[in-house]
Amino acid sequence: MDEEACRFARKMIEPMLRAFRQEVSEQRKGGASEADIEAMLARIESLNRDSMDVDQLAFFMHLFREASRNPEGSGTVQ
C-alpha cells in the first residue's frame, strides 16, 4: 500500500485499535501472558487470511501487534 493509503487505513481503523488496546490491557490485568496475546493475534490473522489481500492483512496485523505492545496508545494516527 502506498503511504497515503496507509495513512487513510490507519485513521479508519484507529477506533478499533483503541478498543483492542483496552481489551489487551484488560486481558493482561486478568493474567494473560505475552504468549496468550500472541496466540490471540495469530487467531485474528488466521481467521482473516482467506478474506483479505495478503499485503493489507500484513499491514493491519502490524497495526494490531503494535497496539498490543503499546496499550497507552502511542504510535497512533499520524
Summary of the structure (lengths in Angstrom):
residues: 78
radius of gyration: 12.7
end to end distance: 16.0
largest distance: 38.5
contacts: 181
relative contact order: 0.19
helix: 74%
strand: 0%
